[in-house]
Amino acid sequence: MAQKPPVNPLENEPLPRVVVVGVGNLLLKDEGIGIHAVKALQEIDLPTDVKLIDGGTSPDLIAYTRAGDKLIIVDAARAGGEPGTIYRFEPQDLAEEKAALTSAHEMGVLENLKLMSMAGNEPGEIVIIGIEPKEIDFGTELSPELRQKMPEVVKAVLKEMWLPQSPIDKNAGR
């Protein structure tokens, strides 16, 4: 007999296998890359056990997110690379003092991951996909460099979901 998936007691539905939270500020150009990535992922036919969340500028949502196997957070991350460089971090990478990552949400993400753990909401694995921004200034569109990199960002997230690389419209994230 097949086992039923774990049920989320808050929503009375099966826990998603993977939760992707896009974090950022859409009013500050490349700072909104996480949200643009979630919007691009919404254009793909994903399995029903994948949940996409627009976390906006308030990663507090992470503390209340329940994921079965994996939580993937997508955010802008300054680590000294070329604009559009894609980084893969785990929570312990952010916690290390020597880590070069700086993000407008770094502290909020770390605090919320600790809250998840204390509340027993911690998934099996947590990954942060960080994208080196070019411009963090007033504006609602991504810089041309990050707009061009959006298919690679989406592929990086899909790879973390254990899904085959899906084609994506090169204009996604506009």
C-alpha positions in Angstrom: 0.0 0.0 0.0 1.3 3.5 -1.0 2.1 5.9 1.8 0.2 9.2 1.9 2.3 12.3 1.8 2.6 14.3 5.1 -0.3 16.7 5.6 0.2 20.4 6.5 -1.9 20.8 9.6 -2.3 24.6 8.9 -3.7 24.1 5.4 -5.1 20.6 5.6 -3.3 19.6 2.3 -0.2 17.6 1.5 3.1 19.3 2.2 4.8 20.4 -1.0 8.0 18.5 -1.8 9.7 21.8 -2.8 9.0 25.4 -1.9 10.6 28.2 -3.8 10.5 31.6 -2.2 11.6 34.6 -4.3 12.8 37.5 -2.1 13.4 41.1 -3.1 12.1 44.6 -3.8 10.6 45.0 -7.3 11.0 48.8 -7.0 14.8 48.6 -6.8 15.7 47.0 -10.2 18.0 44.0 -9.6 17.1 43.8 -6.0 13.8 42.2 -7.2 15.5 39.3 -9.0 14.1 36.7 -6.7 10.5 37.8 -7.4 11.2 38.0 -11.1 12.5 34.5 -11.0 9.4 33.2 -9.2 7.3 34.9 -11.9 9.3 33.2 -14.6 8.9 29.9 -12.9 5.1 30.5 -12.8 5.2 30.3 -16.6 6.4 26.7 -16.5 4.2 23.7 -16.0 5.7 22.5 -12.7 4.6 19.4 -10.7 1.8 19.9 -8.2 4.2 19.2 -5.3 6.1 22.4 -6.0 4.9 25.6 -4.3 6.1 29.1 -5.5 5.9 32.0 -3.1 6.5 35.7 -3.8 8.2 36.7 -0.5 8.6 40.3 -1.5 10.7 42.4 0.9 9.5 40.5 3.9 11.2 37.1 4.1 9.2 36.6 7.3 7.1 34.4 5.1 9.9 31.9 5.3 9.2 31.2 9.0 5.6 30.1 8.2 6.5 28.1 5.1 6.3 24.4 5.4 8.2 22.3 2.9 8.6 18.6 2.9 12.0 17.9 1.2 13.5 21.2 0.1 13.2 25.0 0.5 14.9 27.1 -2.2 15.3 30.9 -1.6 16.1 33.1 -4.5 17.5 36.6 -3.8 20.0 39.2 -4.9 23.5 38.6 -3.4 26.6 40.8 -3.6 29.6 38.5 -3.4 32.0 40.4 -5.7 31.3 38.6 -8.9 30.3 39.9 -12.3 26.6 41.0 -12.6 24.4 38.0 -13.2 26.8 35.5 -11.5 24.7 32.8 -9.9 25.7 31.5 -6.4 24.5 28.5 -4.5 24.6 28.9 -0.7 23.5 26.8 2.2 22.4 28.4 5.5 25.8 27.6 7.2 27.5 29.6 4.4 25.5 32.7 5.4 26.2 32.2 9.1 30.0 32.1 8.7 31.5 35.4 9.4 34.0 35.0 6.6 31.3 34.6 4.0 31.5 37.4 1.4 27.7 37.5 0.8 25.9 40.7 1.4 22.2 41.0 0.7 19.5 43.4 1.8 17.7 40.3 3.2 20.6 38.3 4.6 19.8 38.9 8.2 16.0 38.4 7.8 16.6 35.2 5.9 18.9 33.8 8.7 16.6 34.8 11.5 13.6 33.2 9.7 15.5 30.0 9.0 16.2 29.8 12.8 12.5 30.4 13.5 11.6 27.6 11.1 13.9 25.3 12.9 12.5 26.2 16.3 8.9 25.8 15.1 9.7 22.4 13.6 9.0 23.6 10.1 12.5 23.0 8.8 12.6 21.1 5.5 15.1 18.3 4.7 17.3 20.7 2.8 17.6 24.5 2.4 19.4 26.2 -0.5 19.8 29.9 -1.3 20.3 30.8 -4.9 21.9 34.3 -5.0 22.3 36.4 -8.1 25.0 39.2 -8.3 23.0 42.4 -9.0 24.3 45.2 -11.3 21.9 48.0 -10.3 20.1 48.5 -7.1 18.4 51.8 -7.8 14.9 53.0 -8.4 13.2 51.2 -11.2 11.0 48.2 -11.8 12.9 46.5 -14.6 15.9 44.3 -14.2 19.2 45.5 -15.7 19.9 44.1 -19.2 22.6 41.8 -17.7 20.2 40.2 -15.2 17.3 40.0 -17.7 19.7 38.1 -20.0 20.7 35.7 -17.2 17.1 34.9 -16.2 17.0 31.6 -18.1 20.1 30.5 -16.3 18.6 31.5 -12.9 15.5 29.5 -13.7 17.6 26.5 -14.8 19.5 26.7 -11.5 16.3 26.6 -9.5 14.9 23.7 -11.6 18.2 21.8 -11.1 17.7 22.2 -7.3 14.1 20.8 -7.8 15.6 17.8 -9.5 13.7 18.7 -12.7 15.0 18.5 -16.3 16.2 21.8 -17.7 13.1 23.5 -19.2 13.2 26.1 -22.0 12.1 29.5 -20.9 11.3 32.7 -22.7 14.4 34.9 -22.8 12.2 38.0 -22.1 11.0 36.6 -18.7 11.5 39.0 -15.8 10.7 42.1 -17.8 
